[in-house]
Amino acid sequence: MVVILKDVTFTSRGDEKPLLGPLNLTLPDDPFFVIYGGNGSGKSILAQLLAGWFPEQLTGHLSGSLQISGEEIGQAPLSTHATRIQLVQQSPQLQLSGCTFSVEEEIAFGPENLALPPAEILQRIDEALDNTHSQHLRTRHPSTLSGGEAQRVVLACALAMHPKLLLLDEAFSRLTPKATTQLLSELRNYALRHDCKIILFERAFLPAAKYCSQALVLKQGQPLIQGSISQIFQMAMTHINAPDAWQVIHLLSTHHAWSEDIPRTENELISAFKDQYASL
Ligand SMILES: Nc1ncnc2c1ncn2[C@@H]1O[C@H](COP(=O)(O)OP(=O)(O)OP(=O)(O)O)[C@@H](O)[C@H]1O
C-alpha cells in the first residue's frame, strides 16, 4: 500500500493554528515505519487522518494531499476504509463495541458486518487469536479483560479485517516489553503474508526501533527529522522515552564519544559497547 503526504496541514474546527503540518511523507518499502513524538506532538491526529477520520470524525480544515493507494483521503465515507485501513488506539476499552458477550463475538463483529461466509469468519477469528496469542481469551466477556488482554483483543479485531494499512497508536502501552516484542514479531509475519504496511506511533524508542529501519519524529505537529534510526536518534532522544543505556549513548554522542551505529536491540547494544570500549 502506497501512502503519500504532500504539504498536509490539519487545523481543527475553531482553531487558527494548525495542529499538524505542513508535513511531507512517503512511506518506505518496508513492512514497518515508526512515527515518534512526545506528548501532544500530533501522533494521534496523524494516525486519525491516515485512518480516514477526516471529515466525519475529525472536523476542521485539511489542506495539501494525503493519498493512500492513489485515493485522496476525505473523499470517501469512513466506513469504506474499514476493509483496508485499521487503527488501534492506546485505550482498548474505548474500542470494544460494548455489544458482544465474548471475545470471539467481538472479533467476529467486523467480518460479520462485511457479510462474509460463516466459515471464513471462523477462520479469521482463529487466525487473529493465534496472531495475538489470545486463544485462551476466546470465551471471555470483553468487559472482564485486563488492560493488556484488551489490547491484544482490539488488535485481533483489527487483524480480522485483513487490513493493508495497520495504524498502531501506542497500541502496546499496557503490555510488557516481552509481550510487545512477541506481538511485533507476529505482526511482521502478518505484514509479509498479507502485503500490509504497519505504522507505529510511539513515545518510546524501544522496541519499535528493532522492527523499523526508518522513522519520522514529530514535535508540536511539525516534522523534526526523518531518516534511519541512527539518523533520527540524537534529535528523537530529547523528546521520547528510552532505557538508561540508550540515554548514555545519547550523552556520549552529544560529546562525540560514540562512533558506532545506534543499537536497535539489547544484543546490538552489548556488541556496540564491546566494539567501542574493548580496547580501553
Ligand atoms: N479533536 C481535537 N480538537 C482540538 N485539538 C485536538 C484534538 N485532538 C488533539 N488535539 C490537540 O492536538 C495536539 C496533538 O494531540 P495528539 O493527541 O495528536 O498528541 P499525541 O502525540 O498523540 O500525544 P500523546 O502521546 O500525549 O497521546 C494536542 O495539543 C491536543 O490537545
The ligand as a MOL file (V3000), in Angstrom:
LIG
                    3D

  0  0  0     0  0            999 V3000
M  V30 BEGIN CTAB
M  V30 COUNTS 31 33 0 0 0
M  V30 BEGIN ATOM
M  V30 1 N -10.0400 16.8430 18.1020 0
M  V30 2 C -9.1720 17.7590 18.5530 0
M  V30 3 N -9.5060 19.0740 18.5710 0
M  V30 4 C -8.6520 20.0200 19.0140 0
M  V30 5 N -7.4030 19.7450 19.4480 0
M  V30 6 C -7.0180 18.4720 19.4470 0
M  V30 7 C -7.8690 17.4080 19.0190 0
M  V30 8 N -7.2010 16.2350 19.1500 0
M  V30 9 C -5.9950 16.5620 19.6430 0
M  V30 10 N -5.8710 17.8810 19.8230 0
M  V30 11 C -4.6740 18.6040 20.2810 0
M  V30 12 O -3.6760 18.3880 19.2810 0
M  V30 13 C -2.3920 18.2100 19.8710 0
M  V30 14 C -1.8180 16.8750 19.4320 0
M  V30 15 O -2.5940 15.8520 20.0260 0
M  V30 16 P -2.3380 14.3200 19.7770 0
M  V30 17 O -3.4140 13.5780 20.5060 0
M  V30 18 O -2.2080 14.0530 18.3180 0
M  V30 19 O -0.9110 14.1100 20.5000 0
M  V30 20 P -0.0620 12.7890 20.7230 0
M  V30 21 O 1.2520 12.9800 20.0600 0
M  V30 22 O -0.8500 11.5880 20.3170 0
M  V30 23 O 0.1460 12.8260 22.3100 0
M  V30 24 P 0.1680 11.7030 23.4670 0
M  V30 25 O 1.4810 10.9940 23.3680 0
M  V30 26 O 0.0500 12.5350 24.6940 0
M  V30 27 O -1.0220 10.7920 23.2550 0
M  V30 28 C -2.6050 18.3100 21.3780 0
M  V30 29 O -2.2650 19.6070 21.7720 0
M  V30 30 C -4.0960 18.0440 21.5620 0
M  V30 31 O -4.6020 18.7180 22.6870 0
M  V30 END ATOM
M  V30 BEGIN BOND
M  V30 1 1 1 2
M  V30 2 1 2 3
M  V30 3 2 2 7
M  V30 4 2 3 4
M  V30 5 1 4 5
M  V30 6 2 5 6
M  V30 7 1 6 7
M  V30 8 1 6 10
M  V30 9 1 7 8
M  V30 10 2 8 9
M  V30 11 1 9 10
M  V30 12 1 10 11
M  V30 13 1 11 12
M  V30 14 1 11 30
M  V30 15 1 12 13
M  V30 16 1 13 14
M  V30 17 1 13 28
M  V30 18 1 14 15
M  V30 19 1 15 16
M  V30 20 2 16 17
M  V30 21 1 16 18
M  V30 22 1 16 19
M  V30 23 1 19 20
M  V30 24 2 20 21
M  V30 25 1 20 22
M  V30 26 1 20 23
M  V30 27 1 23 24
M  V30 28 2 24 25
M  V30 29 1 24 26
M  V30 30 1 24 27
M  V30 31 1 28 29
M  V30 32 1 28 30
M  V30 33 1 30 31
M  V30 END BOND
M  V30 END CTAB
M  END
